[in-house]
Amino acid sequence: MEALIDLFWSKYAELHQAIERNDAQATAALDRELDPLMLAIFSAQGRDAASIQAQFRFALDLLNEEADDRGCVRRNGHLLRMLVERYVAPESSLSANRRPGPESGDTAIIADATADGFLDDALLNRISDRIVVIAPGYRVFYTNETNARRLDVPRDELIGRHFAEFVGIHRFRNEFKPGLDRCFEGESVSLTYADQIDGQTMVIRCRMSPCVSGSSQLIGALLVMQETADRRRRPAA
């Protein structure tokens, strides 16, 4: 896996050099070589933790490298989602037979849905809270349906996009980024803020916790975002 990835980046660098030289023939030839290499990297089934980690690291590096190209971000986000579905939320883990009892709250469901390093999509989509996993690099790694509906963006189009797009640059830099960085280092963090949603002031409580794989490798930060109407008393006019 590492050899394929190293070869890709070598060819990728050559491609950009050819573009800078305005060498159309070399650019076309290198471009044709990169697609099969990318396909080989993403379609390979990792047999050990190192290979799987290398695939995810490659996907995130590619997202960051091509972050300015909207078309590439969508393509790379789709490829990242393919890895998520293969390793993090495989079909076998989305068992319809796993049903919480009537006494189970959303916290218990989330704990169950993220046990053993797997994100159980079926369970996470049954709760009303917004669930997001942010990878190192601050890009969306996973989102449940509730969050996608709130943002009015299809889930496939959320994967791979920078989290700052959805919370705002100022709030990201001053509030979310410090919390995410602490979370990537193993801490759990809570953040509460107010936001305007559909013309109404909402109080959003965001709980961040490390999200790790079954082999104890960091996937990212698991964010649980709960919204309540702002019931603070307004001053009289």
Long-range contacts (C-beta under 8 A, 24 or more apart in sequence): 1-41, 1-44, 1-46, 1-50, 1-51, 1-54, 1-55, 2-54, 4-37, 4-40, 4-41, 4-44, 5-41, 5-54, 5-58, 7-37, 8-34, 8-37, 8-38, 8-41, 8-58, 11-37, 12-65, 38-79, 42-79, 42-82, 42-83, 45-86, 46-87, 49-213, 49-215, 49-217, 52-87, 52-213, 53-217, 55-83, 56-80, 56-83, 56-135, 56-219, 59-83, 60-135, 60-136, 60-137, 60-139, 63-137, 63-139, 63-160, 64-137, 64-139, 67-162, 73-160, 73-161, 74-157, 74-160, 76-160, 77-140, 77-156, 77-157, 77-158, 77-159, 77-160, 77-161, 78-156, 78-159, 78-160, 80-141, 80-159, 80-160, 81-156, 81-159, 81-160, 84-119, 84-141, 84-142, 84-159, 87-213, 88-117, 88-118, 88-119, 88-142, 88-213, 88-219, 89-118, 89-119, 89-120, 89-121, 89-142, 90-118, 93-118, 93-120, 94-120, 94-121, 94-122, 95-120, 95-122, 96-122, 98-122, 98-123, 110-222, 110-224, 114-211, 114-222, 116-214, 117-212, 117-213, 117-214, 117-215, 117-219, 118-214, 119-211, 129-224, 129-225, 129-226, 130-223, 130-224, 130-225, 130-226, 130-227, 131-222, 131-223, 131-224, 131-225, 132-163, 132-222, 132-223, 132-225, 133-211, 133-219, 133-220, 133-221, 133-222, 133-223, 134-163, 134-180, 134-220, 134-221, 134-223, 135-219, 135-220, 136-184, 136-218, 136-220, 138-162, 138-163, 138-164, 138-172, 138-177, 138-180, 139-163, 141-219, 141-220, 147-225, 150-197, 150-227, 176-206, 179-206, 179-208, 180-208, 180-221, 183-208, 183-209, 183-210, 183-221, 184-210, 184-218, 184-220, 184-221, 186-210, 194-230, 197-227, 200-229, 200-230, 201-229, 201-230, 202-227, 202-228, 202-229, 202-230, 203-227, 203-228, 203-229, 203-230
